[in-house]
Amino acid sequence: MPPVPADPTVLHPMPDHPRVVLLKPLVKSPLIEVGDFSYYDDPDDPTAFETRNVLYHYGPERLVIGKYCALGTCTRFIMNGANHRMDGPSTFPFPTMGGSWAEHFALITDLPGRGDTVVGNDVWFGHGATVMPGVRIGHGAIIAAGAVVTGDVPDYGIVGGNPARLIRTRYDAADIARLLAVGWWDWPVQHITRHVRTIMSGTVADLEEAAAQIDQP
């Protein structure tokens, strides 16, 4: 029997642990895009990810999460809808309160945005990580528990703290370039299934050797 791939369309990939959900079959918002097998873990209600973990998402900015990402409990994405004016004496959003104040709604609808929030493939978010609007997180990055990510994170970077700072990269620049060239997350799922052990515990050279076998029978 050939190796059998996992099913990326199953909401609960671990039936005995309903706290884990795959996000792609869960999300409904056209402003959120998630790749295959990226998951969220929450003991309370992981199925409420769109409302509890993607905050102030009034658009048009999008949240894009790549494939094979692991999101720990309380990972949150703050979207640009949380922005307030800071160019006057008060930051209070008066127009949202109604009454005649609503006549001034243009004061909060023309606020500058930071664009889409984009997460690469194979990113691990620790418990309670927070990502601010418009951040771009590279492939293979690790976001430490409790980190508040206010700026872009490089490929295979490890960041932590508030605001999050680069602690180190997981590989040197040459190996990161090789890993990005391999891009194992874009392999056919059948090929990934045959090489799970290499992907999880092999060397960069091992991955390159496995990539070279993709077109072989």
HELIX and SHEET records of a PDB file:
HELIX    1   1 PRO A   46  ALA A   48  5                                   3    
HELIX    2   2 PHE A   49  ARG A   52  1                                   4    
HELIX    3   3 ASN A   80  ALA A   82  5                                   3    
HELIX    4   4 PHE A   94  MET A   97  5                                   4    
HELIX    5   5 GLY A   99  HIS A  104  5                                   6    
HELIX    6   6 ALA A  106  THR A  109  1                                   4    
HELIX    7   7 ALA A  173  VAL A  182  1                                  10    
HELIX    8   8 TRP A  184  ASP A  186  5                                   3    
HELIX    9   9 VAL A  189  ARG A  194  1                                   6    
HELIX   10  10 VAL A  196  SER A  201  1                                   6    
HELIX   11  11 VAL A  204  ALA A  211  1                                   8    
SHEET    1   A 7 VAL A  20  LEU A  22  0                                        
SHEET    2   A 7 TYR A  39  ASP A  41 -1                                        
SHEET    3   A 7 ALA A  70  LEU A  71  1                                        
SHEET    4   A 7 TRP A 124  PHE A 125  1                                        
SHEET    5   A 7 ILE A 142  ILE A 143  1                                        
SHEET    6   A 7 GLY A 157  GLY A 160  1                                        
SHEET    7   A 7 ARG A 165  THR A 169 -1                                        
SHEET    1   B 4 ILE A  32  VAL A  34  0                                        
SHEET    2   B 4 LEU A  63  ILE A  65  1                                        
SHEET    3   B 4 THR A 117  VAL A 119  1                                        
SHEET    4   B 4 ARG A 136  ILE A 137  1                                        
SHEET    1   C 4 VAL A  54  LEU A  55  0                                        
SHEET    2   C 4 ARG A  76  ILE A  78  1                                        
SHEET    3   C 4 THR A 130  VAL A 131  1                                        
SHEET    4   C 4 VAL A 148  VAL A 149  1                                        
END                                                                             
